Amino acid sequence: MLDPSLYSHNIPGLDEALPADIYAELSESKVASVIRDIKARRLLGVLHKGEWYVEAPSFCEDKLKVIWKARQANSREQKQEEQGHQNHHRATPPPKPEPNPDIRFAKVLGLNGRVTREDVKRRWKELTVQYHPDKVAHLGPKLRDVAEHEMKAINEAYDYFRSKYQITGVRLTD
């Protein structure tokens, strides 16, 4: 008799039952052929709660122990890997603070180095010609969405520098 911990108990009609996938592994066959053999009554087995079980043969105890140990080892490795992922996520440093708004908004406008009032006005006008909704109305909906997103970022950057440098005048996209 096999070690009782290796079996599924309380399967109606079977004394010592193995799940069909384990039996297939032991007999070096496919689960489908094991189920076919059960249905053809070449093997003693039953369908219980959606899973096929086979009467455990006495010759398979050693193989079964090897398979069982391998599955337990895999289960332990998976748990350790999951814990490692959880620990990794806990150890992940917090996100870096946003860069200086001058730098961030200058990048949106495509400006480098020292930013002047004239640079902001000039670059805003150039980008508005490119991305304004009236200028891209003939394009497809995806490109219009991209242009709208870009235009919002451009206007946000322009508003930032407009307040910083007291740039007067009305925005074209108001």
C-alpha positions, 0 to 999 in steps of 0.5 A: 500500500502506498503512503496515504498522503499520496492519494486523494481520498473519499472518491466514490467507488475507488479505494486509493485514487490518483488524479488522472494527470498523475496517473498519466505521468506515472504510466508515461501516457497522455491524460486523454488516453487515460480518460479514454481507457476509463470510459472503455472500462480498461481502467478503474476510474471515475469523474468526481467533481469535474476531475478524473480519478484512477484506481491507484496501481500497486506497482507505481509507489516508487514513481509516485513518490518521485513525482510527488516530491518533484511537485512539492519542490516546484510548489515551494519554488513558486512560493519562494519566487512569489515572495521574492517578487513581493519583497522586490516590490517592497524594496522598490524605491519611491518614484523620483520627484518631478523635475523642475517645472522650468526644465519640464515645460521647456522640454515640452516646448522643445527648448534647451538651455536658458529660456527667454520670453522671446523663445517661449513666444516663438516656439509656442507659435510654431507648435500651435501651427503644427498641433492646433485642432483646426490645422489637423481637422482633416487627419484621422481620429487617432492623429487628432487625439495625439494633436489634442494631447500635444496641444494641451501640453503645449498650452500648459507649458505656455501658461506656465512661462506666460505667468513666470515672464508676464507674457501678455496677449491672448492665447490663440486656442482659448 
